[in-house]
Amino acid sequence: MKLNILKDELNEAIQHVSKAISYKTTIPILSGIKIDAASNGITLTASDTDITIQSFIPLEKQDKTIIQMHKTGSVVLPAKFFVEIIKKLPSHYIEIEVSENYQTTIRSGSAEIQLVGMDPEEYPMMPRLEENQVISISGVVLKTMIKQTGFAVSNNESTPVLTGVLCNLKQKKLKFVATDRHRLATSTIEVDTDAELELDNIVISGKTLNELSKIIPDQDSVVHIVAADSQVLFKMESVLFYSRILDGTYPDTSKIISQNYQTELVVKTKLLTDAIDRAYLLSREEKTNIVKLAGEGERSIEISSSSSELGKVKEEIEVVKLTGEPVKISFNSKYMLDALKVIDSEQIVIGFTGVMSPIIIKPDQDVDMIHLILPYRTVN
């Protein structure tokens, strides 16, 4: 194998696939990045068995030569060194040559690096997915749905299915759900797909979706989602992102979201976020994050918190509307802030159904995103 390639193109592809590398793997070959050089370009592959990422670099892009292919072939190079060295090479062009026993020489400007490569035949086969269940979605929308739900997954590995985001498709509506049993986040969009296509109990690790989000281009491109029994594939223009589907049945959360509130609060998002953020500074010192919200008039609510060592904070903020019964409730301010920070709406609606019932948070103009947090029982 021998080729010349533009450094920036190679580096971008390496950064994509390296998100699948686990340096603690017990399978030595998976500590490397596989390079397949063919007549139409090169494909980079990395995997940790849970996720597999492939990135393709064509010979030409928009009439610009990216790769000069002198000899095709394959090699697996140690990722830990390969990822770092490519970024630091001095020239815009890189020459990669693989000789006997996969000895690899990388040349750039005045630099020459020798790497001990590994046999590509030992690298695991890529997953094979039948593409008879495909959903197409805007990359920007997919990134937004991940942002709106991914933060609410559980970090407790004792219940693996809750470390993931549930993805369901019914009646052309794609819904993401995440919960750690203390809070819940949902995001729903309508997709243009076959009306009969339905997906149920597809649960993808929150960490995996976070890595996927970093790869999805910022410009509006289309991501094709292909689901199978144990794998899901996200297809982008030059990147294939495979993820294992988590085992287990996700709990039914539909019945805990009430639409009938004893008290309904409409307030400016930034005003509430800033007030809770200030109260959080004190509440976190108690390691409880407890902040209280109280309101019984129509024009304002009170946000307060206290610390036995530092003191108290109390703030009254103006509301757009407060209807129903007087409210006095305590909640985890960190959970509330996490929800408020992903709501891109000038005003929000918060519904209360009782002192120990879930608090519902949603944008005032968007019923397709709902957040829920459980309140705390406090003395006084």
SENU-229265 format. One record per residue (C-alpha): residue number from 1; residue in one letter; x, y, z. Coordinates in nm, 3 decimals. Example, Ala and Ser with C-alpha at 12.3 -4.5 7.8 and 13.67 -1.06 7.14 Angstrom:
2
<rec pos="1" code="a" u="1.230" v="-0.450" w="0.780"/>
<rec pos="2" code="s" u="1.367" v="-0.106" w="0.714"/>
REM end
This chain:
380
<rec pos="1" code="m" u="0.000" v="0.000" w="0.000"/>
<rec pos="2" code="k" u="0.130" v="0.343" w="-0.093"/>
<rec pos="3" code="l" u="-0.050" v="0.676" w="-0.119"/>
<rec pos="4" code="n" u="-0.024" v="1.052" w="-0.077"/>
<rec pos="5" code="i" u="-0.306" v="1.235" w="0.100"/>
<rec pos="6" code="l" u="-0.397" v="1.583" w="0.219"/>
<rec pos="7" code="k" u="-0.326" v="1.608" w="0.591"/>
<rec pos="8" code="d" u="-0.647" v="1.796" w="0.685"/>
<rec pos="9" code="e" u="-0.874" v="1.541" w="0.515"/>
<rec pos="10" code="l" u="-0.697" v="1.248" w="0.682"/>
<rec pos="11" code="n" u="-0.696" v="1.419" w="1.021"/>
<rec pos="12" code="e" u="-1.071" v="1.492" w="1.004"/>
<rec pos="13" code="a" u="-1.149" v="1.127" w="0.922"/>
<rec pos="14" code="i" u="-0.921" v="1.006" w="1.203"/>
<rec pos="15" code="q" u="-1.093" v="1.236" w="1.455"/>
<rec pos="16" code="h" u="-1.429" v="1.088" w="1.355"/>
<rec pos="17" code="v" u="-1.334" v="0.721" w="1.385"/>
<rec pos="18" code="s" u="-1.114" v="0.762" w="1.694"/>
<rec pos="19" code="k" u="-1.431" v="0.822" w="1.899"/>
<rec pos="20" code="a" u="-1.485" v="0.444" w="1.879"/>
<rec pos="21" code="i" u="-1.140" v="0.353" w="2.015"/>
<rec pos="22" code="s" u="-1.109" v="0.202" w="2.361"/>
<rec pos="23" code="y" u="-0.752" v="0.198" w="2.485"/>
<rec pos="24" code="k" u="-0.847" v="-0.048" w="2.762"/>
<rec pos="25" code="t" u="-0.961" v="-0.318" w="2.521"/>
<rec pos="26" code="t" u="-0.858" v="-0.679" w="2.582"/>
<rec pos="27" code="i" u="-0.855" v="-0.735" w="2.204"/>
<rec pos="28" code="p" u="-0.521" v="-0.587" w="2.083"/>
<rec pos="29" code="i" u="-0.631" v="-0.535" w="1.720"/>
<rec pos="30" code="l" u="-0.912" v="-0.303" w="1.838"/>
<rec pos="31" code="s" u="-0.656" v="-0.061" w="1.980"/>
<rec pos="32" code="g" u="-0.579" v="0.028" w="1.619"/>
<rec pos="33" code="i" u="-0.740" v="0.208" w="1.325"/>
<rec pos="34" code="k" u="-0.786" v="0.000" w="1.012"/>
<rec pos="35" code="i" u="-0.699" v="0.165" w="0.681"/>
<rec pos="36" code="d" u="-0.833" v="0.016" w="0.358"/>
<rec pos="37" code="a" u="-0.690" v="0.177" w="0.043"/>
<rec pos="38" code="a" u="-0.893" v="0.100" w="-0.271"/>
<rec pos="39" code="s" u="-0.908" v="0.237" w="-0.623"/>
<rec pos="40" code="n" u="-1.179" v="0.490" w="-0.531"/>
<rec pos="41" code="g" u="-1.034" v="0.618" w="-0.200"/>
<rec pos="42" code="i" u="-0.954" v="0.508" w="0.155"/>
<rec pos="43" code="t" u="-1.179" v="0.386" w="0.437"/>
<rec pos="44" code="l" u="-1.083" v="0.423" w="0.803"/>
<rec pos="45" code="t" u="-1.247" v="0.195" w="1.062"/>
<rec pos="46" code="a" u="-1.239" v="0.190" w="1.442"/>
<rec pos="47" code="s" u="-1.442" v="-0.017" w="1.689"/>
<rec pos="48" code="d" u="-1.477" v="-0.101" w="2.057"/>
<rec pos="49" code="t" u="-1.740" v="-0.374" w="1.987"/>
<rec pos="50" code="d" u="-2.022" v="-0.148" w="2.120"/>
<rec pos="51" code="i" u="-1.976" v="0.112" w="1.848"/>
<rec pos="52" code="t" u="-1.803" v="0.098" w="1.511"/>
<rec pos="53" code="i" u="-1.726" v="0.405" w="1.301"/>
<rec pos="54" code="q" u="-1.618" v="0.413" w="0.938"/>
<rec pos="55" code="s" u="-1.508" v="0.722" w="0.749"/>
<rec pos="56" code="f" u="-1.450" v="0.731" w="0.372"/>
<rec pos="57" code="i" u="-1.216" v="0.972" w="0.193"/>
<rec pos="58" code="p" u="-1.259" v="0.983" w="-0.188"/>
<rec pos="59" code="l" u="-0.972" v="1.040" w="-0.432"/>
<rec pos="60" code="e" u="-1.128" v="1.371" w="-0.535"/>
<rec pos="61" code="k" u="-1.371" v="1.615" w="-0.378"/>
<rec pos="62" code="q" u="-1.524" v="1.905" w="-0.573"/>
<rec pos="63" code="d" u="-1.259" v="1.868" w="-0.848"/>
<rec pos="64" code="k" u="-0.982" v="1.884" w="-0.588"/>
<rec pos="65" code="t" u="-0.736" v="1.597" w="-0.562"/>
<rec pos="66" code="i" u="-0.737" v="1.455" w="-0.208"/>
<rec pos="67" code="i" u="-0.549" v="1.127" w="-0.257"/>
<rec pos="68" code="q" u="-0.289" v="1.008" w="-0.505"/>
<rec pos="69" code="m" u="-0.320" v="0.630" w="-0.496"/>
<rec pos="70" code="h" u="0.000" v="0.449" w="-0.598"/>
<rec pos="71" code="k" u="-0.077" v="0.104" w="-0.456"/>
<rec pos="72" code="t" u="-0.388" v="-0.032" w="-0.284"/>
<rec pos="73" code="g" u="-0.382" v="-0.241" w="0.033"/>
<rec pos="74" code="s" u="-0.473" v="-0.251" w="0.402"/>
<rec pos="75" code="v" u="-0.311" v="-0.211" w="0.742"/>
<rec pos="76" code="v" u="-0.411" v="-0.155" w="1.106"/>
<rec pos="77" code="l" u="-0.209" v="0.119" w="1.280"/>
<rec pos="78" code="p" u="-0.190" v="0.178" w="1.660"/>
<rec pos="79" code="a" u="-0.448" v="0.450" w="1.725"/>
<rec pos="80" code="k" u="-0.287" v="0.606" w="2.031"/>
<rec pos="81" code="f" u="0.016" v="0.721" w="1.833"/>
<rec pos="82" code="f" u="-0.141" v="0.751" w="1.486"/>
<rec pos="83" code="v" u="-0.412" v="0.995" w="1.605"/>
<rec pos="84" code="e" u="-0.159" v="1.228" w="1.767"/>
<rec pos="85" code="i" u="0.118" v="1.217" w="1.509"/>
<rec pos="86" code="i" u="-0.099" v="1.303" w="1.209"/>
<rec pos="87" code="k" u="-0.212" v="1.628" w="1.379"/>
<rec pos="88" code="k" u="0.151" v="1.729" w="1.439"/>
<rec pos="89" code="l" u="0.305" v="1.656" w="1.099"/>
<rec pos="90" code="p" u="0.470" v="1.962" w="0.939"/>
<rec pos="91" code="s" u="0.344" v="1.949" w="0.577"/>
<rec pos="92" code="h" u="-0.001" v="1.974" w="0.417"/>
<rec pos="93" code="y" u="0.071" v="1.645" w="0.240"/>
<rec pos="94" code="i" u="0.137" v="1.303" w="0.391"/>
<rec pos="95" code="e" u="0.283" v="0.994" w="0.229"/>
<rec pos="96" code="i" u="0.191" v="0.654" w="0.377"/>
<rec pos="97" code="e" u="0.374" v="0.343" w="0.260"/>
<rec pos="98" code="v" u="0.325" v="-0.009" w="0.393"/>
<rec pos="99" code="s" u="0.595" v="-0.270" w="0.328"/>
<rec pos="100" code="e" u="0.649" v="-0.630" w="0.440"/>
<rec pos="101" code="n" u="0.508" v="-0.743" w="0.776"/>
<rec pos="102" code="y" u="0.294" v="-0.426" w="0.779"/>
<rec pos="103" code="q" u="0.589" v="-0.200" w="0.860"/>
<rec pos="104" code="t" u="0.448" v="0.147" w="0.786"/>
<rec pos="105" code="t" u="0.641" v="0.460" w="0.694"/>
<rec pos="106" code="i" u="0.473" v="0.801" w="0.725"/>
<rec pos="107" code="r" u="0.650" v="1.095" w="0.557"/>
<rec pos="108" code="s" u="0.557" v="1.464" w="0.576"/>
<rec pos="109" code="g" u="0.797" v="1.745" w="0.495"/>
<rec pos="110" code="s" u="1.122" v="1.666" w="0.677"/>
<rec pos="111" code="a" u="0.957" v="1.417" w="0.915"/>
<rec pos="112" code="e" u="0.965" v="1.039" w="0.871"/>
<rec pos="113" code="i" u="0.793" v="0.806" w="1.116"/>
<rec pos="114" code="q" u="0.811" v="0.427" w="1.129"/>
<rec pos="115" code="l" u="0.512" v="0.244" w="1.277"/>
<rec pos="116" code="v" u="0.465" v="-0.127" w="1.342"/>
<rec pos="117" code="g" u="0.136" v="-0.210" w="1.175"/>
<rec pos="118" code="m" u="-0.096" v="-0.506" w="1.241"/>
<rec pos="119" code="d" u="-0.255" v="-0.762" w="1.010"/>
<rec pos="120" code="p" u="-0.590" v="-0.625" w="0.879"/>
<rec pos="121" code="e" u="-0.719" v="-0.982" w="0.832"/>
<rec pos="122" code="e" u="-0.743" v="-1.009" w="1.212"/>
<rec pos="123" code="y" u="-0.976" v="-0.708" w="1.233"/>
<rec pos="124" code="p" u="-1.343" v="-0.799" w="1.308"/>
<rec pos="125" code="m" u="-1.591" v="-0.794" w="1.020"/>
<rec pos="126" code="m" u="-1.825" v="-0.497" w="0.992"/>
<rec pos="127" code="p" u="-2.189" v="-0.553" w="1.100"/>
<rec pos="128" code="r" u="-2.425" v="-0.643" w="0.813"/>
<rec pos="129" code="l" u="-2.762" v="-0.467" w="0.829"/>
<rec pos="130" code="e" u="-3.051" v="-0.511" w="0.591"/>
<rec pos="131" code="e" u="-3.170" v="-0.166" w="0.492"/>
<rec pos="132" code="n" u="-3.542" v="-0.238" w="0.487"/>
<rec pos="133" code="q" u="-3.618" v="-0.013" w="0.787"/>
<rec pos="134" code="v" u="-3.473" v="0.331" w="0.713"/>
<rec pos="135" code="i" u="-3.561" v="0.667" w="0.869"/>
<rec pos="136" code="s" u="-3.424" v="0.986" w="0.714"/>
<rec pos="137" code="i" u="-3.385" v="1.289" w="0.938"/>
<rec pos="138" code="s" u="-3.213" v="1.627" w="0.928"/>
<rec pos="139" code="g" u="-2.875" v="1.611" w="1.102"/>
<rec pos="140" code="v" u="-2.943" v="1.939" w="1.283"/>
<rec pos="141" code="v" u="-3.277" v="1.804" w="1.413"/>
<rec pos="142" code="l" u="-3.115" v="1.478" w="1.527"/>
<rec pos="143" code="k" u="-2.844" v="1.670" w="1.716"/>
<rec pos="144" code="t" u="-3.115" v="1.880" w="1.883"/>
<rec pos="145" code="m" u="-3.314" v="1.571" w="1.990"/>
<rec pos="146" code="i" u="-2.998" v="1.417" w="2.141"/>
<rec pos="147" code="k" u="-2.922" v="1.742" w="2.326"/>
<rec pos="148" code="q" u="-3.280" v="1.765" w="2.458"/>
<rec pos="149" code="t" u="-3.283" v="1.412" w="2.602"/>
<rec pos="150" code="g" u="-2.931" v="1.269" w="2.643"/>
<rec pos="151" code="f" u="-2.855" v="1.454" w="2.967"/>
<rec pos="152" code="a" u="-3.136" v="1.270" w="3.150"/>
<rec pos="153" code="v" u="-2.998" v="0.915" w="3.110"/>
<rec pos="154" code="s" u="-2.889" v="0.724" w="3.418"/>
<rec pos="155" code="n" u="-2.521" v="0.687" w="3.511"/>
<rec pos="156" code="n" u="-2.595" v="0.374" w="3.713"/>
<rec pos="157" code="e" u="-2.468" v="0.071" w="3.523"/>
<rec pos="158" code="s" u="-2.671" v="-0.164" w="3.747"/>
<rec pos="159" code="t" u="-2.971" v="-0.086" w="3.523"/>
<rec pos="160" code="p" u="-2.804" v="-0.075" w="3.178"/>
<rec pos="161" code="v" u="-3.121" v="-0.001" w="2.981"/>
<rec pos="162" code="l" u="-3.166" v="0.333" w="3.166"/>
<rec pos="163" code="t" u="-2.817" v="0.447" w="3.057"/>
<rec pos="164" code="g" u="-2.967" v="0.473" w="2.709"/>
<rec pos="165" code="v" u="-3.219" v="0.682" w="2.517"/>
<rec pos="166" code="l" u="-3.533" v="0.503" w="2.399"/>
<rec pos="167" code="c" u="-3.610" v="0.562" w="2.029"/>
<rec pos="168" code="n" u="-3.961" v="0.479" w="1.906"/>
<rec pos="169" code="l" u="-4.127" v="0.538" w="1.571"/>
<rec pos="170" code="k" u="-4.505" v="0.522" w="1.545"/>
<rec pos="171" code="q" u="-4.738" v="0.686" w="1.293"/>
<rec pos="172" code="k" u="-4.449" v="0.879" w="1.136"/>
<rec pos="173" code="k" u="-4.351" v="1.029" w="1.473"/>
<rec pos="174" code="l" u="-4.000" v="0.966" w="1.603"/>
<rec pos="175" code="k" u="-3.976" v="0.998" w="1.981"/>
<rec pos="176" code="f" u="-3.671" v="1.001" w="2.208"/>
<rec pos="177" code="v" u="-3.717" v="0.930" w="2.581"/>
<rec pos="178" code="a" u="-3.456" v="0.935" w="2.860"/>
<rec pos="179" code="t" u="-3.497" v="0.888" w="3.234"/>
<rec pos="180" code="d" u="-3.284" v="0.812" w="3.540"/>
<rec pos="181" code="r" u="-3.596" v="0.757" w="3.756"/>
<rec pos="182" code="h" u="-3.564" v="1.106" w="3.909"/>
<rec pos="183" code="r" u="-3.626" v="1.301" w="3.590"/>
<rec pos="184" code="l" u="-3.754" v="1.246" w="3.237"/>
<rec pos="185" code="a" u="-3.688" v="1.412" w="2.902"/>
<rec pos="186" code="t" u="-3.880" v="1.353" w="2.579"/>
<rec pos="187" code="s" u="-3.849" v="1.496" w="2.229"/>
<rec pos="188" code="t" u="-4.074" v="1.412" w="1.934"/>
<rec pos="189" code="i" u="-4.064" v="1.505" w="1.565"/>
<rec pos="190" code="e" u="-4.257" v="1.403" w="1.257"/>
<rec pos="191" code="v" u="-4.049" v="1.224" w="0.993"/>
<rec pos="192" code="d" u="-4.114" v="1.163" w="0.626"/>
<rec pos="193" code="t" u="-4.116" v="0.786" w="0.606"/>
<rec pos="194" code="d" u="-4.332" v="0.487" w="0.521"/>
<rec pos="195" code="a" u="-4.654" v="0.513" w="0.727"/>
<rec pos="196" code="e" u="-4.637" v="0.143" w="0.812"/>
<rec pos="197" code="l" u="-4.279" v="0.157" w="0.938"/>
<rec pos="198" code="e" u="-4.265" v="0.125" w="1.317"/>
<rec pos="199" code="l" u="-3.970" v="0.085" w="1.556"/>
<rec pos="200" code="d" u="-4.013" v="-0.015" w="1.918"/>
<rec pos="201" code="n" u="-3.775" v="-0.045" w="2.215"/>
<rec pos="202" code="i" u="-3.462" v="0.070" w="2.030"/>
<rec pos="203" code="v" u="-3.242" v="0.182" w="2.320"/>
<rec pos="204" code="i" u="-2.906" v="0.344" w="2.241"/>
<rec pos="205" code="s" u="-2.644" v="0.435" w="2.501"/>
<rec pos="206" code="g" u="-2.650" v="0.804" w="2.597"/>
<rec pos="207" code="k" u="-2.269" v="0.816" w="2.572"/>
<rec pos="208" code="t" u="-2.286" v="0.670" w="2.222"/>
<rec pos="209" code="l" u="-2.541" v="0.930" w="2.110"/>
<rec pos="210" code="n" u="-2.321" v="1.203" w="2.255"/>
<rec pos="211" code="e" u="-2.029" v="1.081" w="2.040"/>
<rec pos="212" code="l" u="-2.258" v="1.061" w="1.737"/>
<rec pos="213" code="s" u="-2.369" v="1.420" w="1.795"/>
<rec pos="214" code="k" u="-2.006" v="1.537" w="1.770"/>
<rec pos="215" code="i" u="-1.973" v="1.376" w="1.427"/>
<rec pos="216" code="i" u="-2.297" v="1.502" w="1.268"/>
<rec pos="217" code="p" u="-2.207" v="1.803" w="1.048"/>
<rec pos="218" code="d" u="-2.329" v="2.145" w="1.164"/>
<rec pos="219" code="q" u="-2.456" v="2.229" w="0.817"/>
<rec pos="220" code="d" u="-2.800" v="2.087" w="0.739"/>
<rec pos="221" code="s" u="-2.734" v="1.738" w="0.604"/>
<rec pos="222" code="v" u="-2.947" v="1.422" w="0.611"/>
<rec pos="223" code="v" u="-2.880" v="1.129" w="0.844"/>
<rec pos="224" code="h" u="-3.028" v="0.791" w="0.749"/>
<rec pos="225" code="i" u="-3.107" v="0.564" w="1.045"/>
<rec pos="226" code="v" u="-3.112" v="0.190" w="0.977"/>
<rec pos="227" code="a" u="-3.236" v="-0.038" w="1.257"/>
<rec pos="228" code="a" u="-3.189" v="-0.414" w="1.292"/>
<rec pos="229" code="d" u="-3.230" v="-0.667" w="1.575"/>
<rec pos="230" code="s" u="-2.918" v="-0.579" w="1.773"/>
<rec pos="231" code="q" u="-2.757" v="-0.291" w="1.582"/>
<rec pos="232" code="v" u="-2.853" v="0.053" w="1.457"/>
<rec pos="233" code="l" u="-2.664" v="0.237" w="1.183"/>
<rec pos="234" code="f" u="-2.647" v="0.614" w="1.132"/>
<rec pos="235" code="k" u="-2.543" v="0.689" w="0.774"/>
<rec pos="236" code="m" u="-2.397" v="1.028" w="0.690"/>
<rec pos="237" code="e" u="-2.236" v="1.152" w="0.369"/>
<rec pos="238" code="s" u="-1.892" v="1.005" w="0.438"/>
<rec pos="239" code="v" u="-1.934" v="0.842" w="0.781"/>
<rec pos="240" code="l" u="-2.104" v="0.520" w="0.893"/>
<rec pos="241" code="f" u="-2.175" v="0.501" w="1.267"/>
<rec pos="242" code="y" u="-2.283" v="0.161" w="1.403"/>
<rec pos="243" code="s" u="-2.411" v="0.119" w="1.759"/>
<rec pos="244" code="r" u="-2.516" v="-0.183" w="1.960"/>
<rec pos="245" code="i" u="-2.875" v="-0.170" w="2.085"/>
<rec pos="246" code="l" u="-2.893" v="-0.206" w="2.465"/>
<rec pos="247" code="d" u="-3.059" v="-0.519" w="2.601"/>
<rec pos="248" code="g" u="-3.368" v="-0.498" w="2.819"/>
<rec pos="249" code="t" u="-3.716" v="-0.350" w="2.804"/>
<rec pos="250" code="y" u="-3.746" v="0.022" w="2.866"/>
<rec pos="251" code="p" u="-4.007" v="0.116" w="3.131"/>
<rec pos="252" code="d" u="-4.337" v="0.264" w="3.016"/>
<rec pos="253" code="t" u="-4.318" v="0.633" w="3.109"/>
<rec pos="254" code="s" u="-4.628" v="0.753" w="2.920"/>
<rec pos="255" code="k" u="-4.864" v="0.732" w="3.220"/>
<rec pos="256" code="i" u="-4.662" v="0.961" w="3.448"/>
<rec pos="257" code="i" u="-4.693" v="1.269" w="3.225"/>
<rec pos="258" code="s" u="-5.010" v="1.448" w="3.338"/>
<rec pos="259" code="q" u="-5.181" v="1.705" w="3.117"/>
<rec pos="260" code="n" u="-5.409" v="1.833" w="3.395"/>
<rec pos="261" code="y" u="-5.240" v="2.073" w="3.636"/>
<rec pos="262" code="q" u="-5.351" v="2.207" w="3.974"/>
<rec pos="263" code="t" u="-5.124" v="2.506" w="3.909"/>
<rec pos="264" code="e" u="-4.983" v="2.633" w="3.581"/>
<rec pos="265" code="l" u="-4.694" v="2.877" w="3.561"/>
<rec pos="266" code="v" u="-4.582" v="3.064" w="3.250"/>
<rec pos="267" code="v" u="-4.251" v="3.247" w="3.291"/>
<rec pos="268" code="k" u="-3.965" v="3.384" w="3.082"/>
<rec pos="269" code="t" u="-3.707" v="3.108" w="3.045"/>
<rec pos="270" code="k" u="-3.396" v="3.321" w="3.100"/>
<rec pos="271" code="l" u="-3.544" v="3.497" w="3.404"/>
<rec pos="272" code="l" u="-3.620" v="3.167" w="3.577"/>
<rec pos="273" code="t" u="-3.294" v="3.001" w="3.469"/>
<rec pos="274" code="d" u="-3.083" v="3.287" w="3.607"/>
<rec pos="275" code="a" u="-3.273" v="3.296" w="3.939"/>
<rec pos="276" code="i" u="-3.244" v="2.920" w="3.993"/>
<rec pos="277" code="d" u="-2.877" v="2.933" w="3.892"/>
<rec pos="278" code="r" u="-2.811" v="3.186" w="4.168"/>
<rec pos="279" code="a" u="-3.004" v="2.979" w="4.424"/>
<rec pos="280" code="y" u="-2.814" v="2.668" w="4.309"/>
<rec pos="281" code="l" u="-2.484" v="2.824" w="4.421"/>
<rec pos="282" code="l" u="-2.597" v="2.795" w="4.783"/>
<rec pos="283" code="s" u="-2.790" v="2.469" w="4.755"/>
<rec pos="284" code="r" u="-2.495" v="2.281" w="4.610"/>
<rec pos="285" code="e" u="-2.291" v="2.360" w="4.922"/>
<rec pos="286" code="e" u="-2.537" v="2.144" w="5.115"/>
<rec pos="287" code="k" u="-2.482" v="1.872" w="4.852"/>
<rec pos="288" code="t" u="-2.861" v="1.846" w="4.815"/>
<rec pos="289" code="n" u="-2.915" v="2.100" w="4.533"/>
<rec pos="290" code="i" u="-3.258" v="2.171" w="4.688"/>
<rec pos="291" code="v" u="-3.424" v="2.493" w="4.575"/>
<rec pos="292" code="k" u="-3.778" v="2.600" w="4.668"/>
<rec pos="293" code="l" u="-4.039" v="2.766" w="4.449"/>
<rec pos="294" code="a" u="-4.344" v="2.935" w="4.598"/>
<rec pos="295" code="g" u="-4.623" v="3.136" w="4.442"/>
<rec pos="296" code="e" u="-4.979" v="3.229" w="4.528"/>
<rec pos="297" code="g" u="-5.039" v="3.555" w="4.344"/>
<rec pos="298" code="e" u="-5.074" v="3.606" w="3.971"/>
<rec pos="299" code="r" u="-4.768" v="3.821" w="3.912"/>
<rec pos="300" code="s" u="-4.464" v="3.672" w="4.083"/>
<rec pos="301" code="i" u="-4.302" v="3.365" w="4.237"/>
<rec pos="302" code="e" u="-4.031" v="3.330" w="4.499"/>
<rec pos="303" code="i" u="-3.714" v="3.124" w="4.443"/>
<rec pos="304" code="s" u="-3.512" v="3.042" w="4.756"/>
<rec pos="305" code="s" u="-3.239" v="2.817" w="4.893"/>
<rec pos="306" code="s" u="-3.029" v="2.796" w="5.205"/>
<rec pos="307" code="s" u="-2.704" v="2.662" w="5.342"/>
<rec pos="308" code="s" u="-2.648" v="2.591" w="5.713"/>
<rec pos="309" code="e" u="-2.295" v="2.733" w="5.683"/>
<rec pos="310" code="l" u="-2.332" v="3.012" w="5.426"/>
<rec pos="311" code="g" u="-2.681" v="3.157" w="5.473"/>
<rec pos="312" code="k" u="-2.989" v="3.205" w="5.256"/>
<rec pos="313" code="v" u="-3.085" v="3.340" w="4.917"/>
<rec pos="314" code="k" u="-3.434" v="3.457" w="4.829"/>
<rec pos="315" code="e" u="-3.547" v="3.616" w="4.504"/>
<rec pos="316" code="e" u="-3.883" v="3.726" w="4.368"/>
<rec pos="317" code="i" u="-3.928" v="3.712" w="3.993"/>
<rec pos="318" code="e" u="-4.208" v="3.837" w="3.771"/>
<rec pos="319" code="v" u="-4.416" v="3.578" w="3.586"/>
<rec pos="320" code="v" u="-4.620" v="3.597" w="3.267"/>
<rec pos="321" code="k" u="-4.906" v="3.400" w="3.420"/>
<rec pos="322" code="l" u="-4.979" v="3.193" w="3.732"/>
<rec pos="323" code="t" u="-5.314" v="3.017" w="3.749"/>
<rec pos="324" code="g" u="-5.468" v="2.758" w="3.979"/>
<rec pos="325" code="e" u="-5.392" v="2.675" w="4.340"/>
<rec pos="326" code="p" u="-5.105" v="2.832" w="4.542"/>
<rec pos="327" code="v" u="-4.783" v="2.635" w="4.493"/>
<rec pos="328" code="k" u="-4.494" v="2.559" w="4.728"/>
<rec pos="329" code="i" u="-4.254" v="2.293" w="4.610"/>
<rec pos="330" code="s" u="-3.890" v="2.182" w="4.647"/>
<rec pos="331" code="f" u="-3.681" v="2.031" w="4.369"/>
<rec pos="332" code="n" u="-3.330" v="1.944" w="4.258"/>
<rec pos="333" code="s" u="-3.203" v="2.268" w="4.105"/>
<rec pos="334" code="k" u="-2.936" v="2.087" w="3.900"/>
<rec pos="335" code="y" u="-3.205" v="1.877" w="3.730"/>
<rec pos="336" code="m" u="-3.418" v="2.186" w="3.668"/>
<rec pos="337" code="l" u="-3.125" v="2.378" w="3.519"/>
<rec pos="338" code="d" u="-3.034" v="2.085" w="3.293"/>
<rec pos="339" code="a" u="-3.387" v="2.093" w="3.152"/>
<rec pos="340" code="l" u="-3.412" v="2.472" w="3.120"/>
<rec pos="341" code="k" u="-3.080" v="2.500" w="2.936"/>
<rec pos="342" code="v" u="-3.194" v="2.278" w="2.647"/>
<rec pos="343" code="i" u="-3.526" v="2.456" w="2.597"/>
<rec pos="344" code="d" u="-3.482" v="2.705" w="2.313"/>
<rec pos="345" code="s" u="-3.795" v="2.908" w="2.383"/>
<rec pos="346" code="e" u="-3.843" v="3.256" w="2.525"/>
<rec pos="347" code="q" u="-4.116" v="3.137" w="2.761"/>
<rec pos="348" code="i" u="-4.184" v="2.807" w="2.934"/>
<rec pos="349" code="v" u="-4.485" v="2.642" w="3.092"/>
<rec pos="350" code="i" u="-4.445" v="2.458" w="3.423"/>
<rec pos="351" code="g" u="-4.729" v="2.239" w="3.545"/>
<rec pos="352" code="f" u="-4.772" v="2.131" w="3.908"/>
<rec pos="353" code="t" u="-5.011" v="1.851" w="4.009"/>
<rec pos="354" code="g" u="-4.931" v="1.824" w="4.379"/>
<rec pos="355" code="v" u="-4.650" v="1.869" w="4.629"/>
<rec pos="356" code="m" u="-4.510" v="1.519" w="4.564"/>
<rec pos="357" code="s" u="-4.625" v="1.478" w="4.202"/>
<rec pos="358" code="p" u="-4.393" v="1.522" w="3.901"/>
<rec pos="359" code="i" u="-4.319" v="1.876" w="3.784"/>
<rec pos="360" code="i" u="-4.383" v="1.913" w="3.408"/>
<rec pos="361" code="i" u="-4.165" v="2.160" w="3.212"/>
<rec pos="362" code="k" u="-4.216" v="2.241" w="2.843"/>
<rec pos="363" code="p" u="-4.175" v="2.529" w="2.595"/>
<rec pos="364" code="d" u="-4.488" v="2.743" w="2.565"/>
<rec pos="365" code="q" u="-4.498" v="2.695" w="2.186"/>
<rec pos="366" code="d" u="-4.379" v="2.333" w="2.158"/>
<rec pos="367" code="v" u="-4.579" v="2.037" w="2.285"/>
<rec pos="368" code="d" u="-4.330" v="1.793" w="2.127"/>
<rec pos="369" code="m" u="-4.072" v="1.839" w="2.401"/>
<rec pos="370" code="i" u="-4.152" v="1.762" w="2.764"/>
<rec pos="371" code="h" u="-3.928" v="1.748" w="3.072"/>
<rec pos="372" code="l" u="-4.029" v="1.607" w="3.407"/>
<rec pos="373" code="i" u="-3.855" v="1.614" w="3.745"/>
<rec pos="374" code="l" u="-3.963" v="1.463" w="4.074"/>
<rec pos="375" code="p" u="-3.995" v="1.707" w="4.367"/>
<rec pos="376" code="y" u="-3.835" v="1.662" w="4.710"/>
<rec pos="377" code="r" u="-4.019" v="1.623" w="5.036"/>
<rec pos="378" code="t" u="-3.872" v="1.877" w="5.278"/>
<rec pos="379" code="v" u="-3.940" v="1.984" w="5.634"/>
<rec pos="380" code="n" u="-4.141" v="2.308" w="5.649"/>
REM end
